[in-house]
Amino acid sequence: MKIVRRVGASPRERGSLSGDSCPDIFELSDGNFAIIGTDATEVLETELPADAARADYERIVIVSRETLIRAKVDIPEV
């Protein structure tokens, strides 16, 4: 599995001057997406709806609204 491309604007394009730690979205060679975001598993796990679950190897990650909105144009329809 490899990163194929960034989805949306880079952190620098979104105003991060240092680029040290910024949310980001990448499309992977297998068609899935990888997300860099803030781990909020402990805070949000108890807030999940009854029909949602998280496996031990999964984390709940927060990505800024701007990151996701600016990625929308690059997310494939299919």
Buried (B, 14 or more C-beta within 10 A) or exposed (E): EEEEEBBBBEBEEBEBEEEEEBBBBBBEEEEEEEBBBEEEEEEEEEEEEEEEEEEEEEEBBBBEEEBBEBBEEEEEEE
